[in-house]
Amino acid sequence: MNEKPRSNKTEARIEVQRERILLAAQQCFIEHGFHGASMASIAETAGMSAGLIYRYFENKNAIILAIVQQQLELLRDDLSLNRKVDLPAEIAARYGTANAHREHGMNAALLLEISAEATRDPTVAAALDEFDTTLRAGLIEWLTRPRDTGGQGLPAEVAPPRALLLQCLVEGLKVRETREPDLDRELLAAAVGEFVPLLLKPPQK
């Protein structure tokens, strides 16, 4: 009868250790890049031996892929629209809030690393392709959903290009964070407040 609790306790301990490694790896990848960070530096940051890390991840590529999946989930959360939302205000408010410990969304520096790594690693490229497909489908669904259920009620034919532009806007602002972290928030709010509503507006008949 004690097997189940003991199993759950073991799984919880494994998850805690994995998260500890991923947080350390994330810090190292932000500071040194995917290829500049070594398993030794990740182990030192995590406060454990490199040998122990190999019990949870078979190599650095496995850690990179886990970070990619984790960060893409955060970007998906940034674009989660399964609720009533003032999209221009939310886009402006989220600018520059991401940090290395993931409390406030995807880290902008890691997005750049992931995008660069996708040009070299087919597994990372495949993860990005799957993410793009599912996220864009979610945006299209939101754009075409009736307004009384939280969507925008747009015709199906105009939703795909607008979903693409929304995705490019959000990801582009993530990249902008790395170059202009102190961007004037009033200017940003004015910009997104002017142009995002155009993407959500029904076409003129």
C-alpha positions in Angstrom: 0.0 0.0 0.0 3.0 2.3 0.4 4.3 1.8 -3.1 2.2 4.5 -4.7 3.2 7.3 -2.2 6.8 6.3 -2.5 6.6 6.4 -6.3 4.9 9.8 -6.2 7.6 11.1 -3.8 10.3 9.8 -6.2 8.7 11.4 -9.2 8.4 14.7 -7.3 12.1 14.6 -6.4 13.0 13.9 -10.0 10.9 16.8 -11.2 12.5 19.2 -8.6 16.0 18.1 -9.8 15.1 18.5 -13.5 13.8 22.0 -12.8 16.9 22.9 -10.9 19.0 21.8 -13.8 16.9 23.6 -16.3 16.9 26.9 -14.4 20.7 26.7 -14.1 21.0 25.8 -17.8 18.7 28.7 -18.8 20.9 31.1 -16.8 24.0 29.8 -18.5 22.4 29.8 -22.0 21.4 33.5 -21.5 24.9 34.5 -20.4 26.9 32.4 -22.8 24.7 31.0 -25.5 23.8 27.4 -26.2 27.2 26.5 -27.5 29.2 28.7 -25.1 27.7 27.1 -22.0 29.3 23.8 -21.0 27.9 21.0 -18.9 30.5 21.9 -16.3 29.2 25.5 -16.1 25.6 24.2 -15.9 26.6 21.8 -13.1 28.4 24.6 -11.2 25.4 26.9 -11.5 23.1 24.2 -10.4 25.3 23.3 -7.5 25.7 19.6 -8.4 28.1 17.4 -10.2 28.1 17.0 -14.0 27.7 13.2 -13.4 24.4 13.8 -11.5 23.1 16.0 -14.4 23.6 13.0 -16.8 21.2 11.0 -14.7 18.4 13.4 -15.8 19.6 14.5 -19.3 21.7 12.3 -21.5 23.6 15.3 -23.0 23.5 19.0 -23.5 21.3 18.7 -26.6 18.6 17.1 -24.4 18.8 20.1 -22.0 18.6 22.5 -24.9 15.5 20.8 -26.3 13.9 20.8 -22.9 14.6 24.5 -22.6 13.2 25.1 -26.1 9.9 23.2 -25.2 9.7 25.1 -21.9 10.2 28.5 -23.5 7.8 27.8 -26.4 5.1 27.0 -23.8 5.8 30.4 -22.2 5.4 32.1 -25.6 2.2 30.2 -26.1 1.0 31.5 -22.8 1.9 35.0 -23.8 -0.5 34.6 -26.7 -3.1 32.7 -24.8 -6.5 34.2 -25.8 -8.9 31.8 -24.2 -10.4 34.7 -22.2 -11.6 38.2 -22.7 -8.5 40.4 -23.3 -7.6 43.9 -24.2 -4.9 42.7 -26.6 -3.1 46.1 -27.3 -2.9 46.9 -23.6 -1.7 43.4 -22.8 1.0 43.4 -25.5 2.3 46.7 -24.2 2.2 45.7 -20.6 4.1 42.5 -21.2 7.0 44.2 -22.9 10.3 43.8 -21.0 8.8 41.7 -18.1 10.3 38.4 -18.9 13.3 37.3 -16.9 15.7 34.4 -16.4 13.4 32.7 -13.9 10.3 32.5 -16.1 7.8 34.3 -13.8 6.7 36.7 -16.6 6.9 34.8 -19.8 9.5 33.8 -22.4 13.0 35.2 -22.1 13.8 37.3 -25.1 17.5 36.4 -25.2 16.5 32.7 -25.3 14.1 33.3 -28.2 17.1 34.6 -30.2 19.2 31.5 -29.2 16.4 29.1 -30.1 15.8 30.7 -33.4 19.6 30.6 -34.2 19.8 27.0 -33.0 16.9 26.0 -35.3 19.1 26.7 -38.3 21.6 24.1 -37.1 19.7 21.5 -35.2 16.8 19.7 -37.0 15.2 18.6 -33.7 15.0 22.3 -32.6 13.7 23.3 -36.0 11.0 20.6 -35.8 10.0 21.8 -32.4 9.7 25.4 -33.7 7.7 24.2 -36.8 5.2 22.3 -34.6 4.9 25.3 -32.3 4.3 27.7 -35.2 1.6 25.5 -36.6 -0.3 25.0 -33.4 0.0 28.6 -32.3 -1.1 30.0 -35.6 -4.1 27.6 -35.6 -5.0 28.8 -32.1 -4.8 32.5 -33.2 -7.0 31.7 -36.3 -9.5 30.0 -34.1 -9.6 33.0 -31.7 -9.9 35.5 -34.6 -12.9 33.6 -36.2 -14.7 32.7 -32.9 -17.9 34.7 -32.4 -17.5 37.8 -30.3 -20.1 36.6 -27.7 -17.8 33.7 -26.9 -14.6 35.8 -26.5 -13.4 35.8 -30.1 -13.2 38.5 -32.8 -15.8 37.2 -35.2 -13.7 37.7 -38.3 -14.4 35.9 -41.6 -12.3 32.7 -42.1 -10.6 34.1 -45.2 -9.0 37.0 -43.5 -7.9 35.2 -40.3 -4.7 33.4 -41.5 -2.8 36.5 -42.7 -3.8 38.5 -39.6 -2.8 35.6 -37.3 0.6 35.6 -39.0 1.0 39.3 -38.4 0.0 39.0 -34.8 2.5 36.3 -34.2 5.3 38.3 -36.0 4.4 41.3 -33.9 4.6 39.5 -30.5 7.8 37.7 -31.4 9.3 40.8 -32.9 8.7 42.7 -29.7 10.4 39.9 -27.8 13.5 40.5 -30.0 13.2 44.3 -29.5 13.4 43.7 -25.7 17.0 42.6 -26.1 18.0 45.7 -28.0 15.8 48.4 -26.4 14.8 47.2 -22.9 14.1 50.8 -21.9 11.7 51.5 -24.8 9.3 54.4 -24.0 6.2 52.5 -22.8 3.8 55.3 -23.8 5.2 55.2 -27.3 4.8 51.4 -27.4 1.3 51.6 -26.0 0.4 54.2 -28.6 1.8 52.1 -31.4 0.1 48.9 -30.6 -3.1 50.8 -29.6 -3.2 52.2 -33.1 -2.3 49.2 -35.2 -3.5 46.0 -33.4 -7.1 47.1 -33.5 -6.8 47.2 -37.3 -5.9 43.5 -37.3 -9.0 42.8 -35.3 -11.3 44.9 -37.3 -13.8 43.2 -39.7 -13.1 43.9 -43.4 -15.1 46.6 -45.1 -17.8 45.3 -47.3 
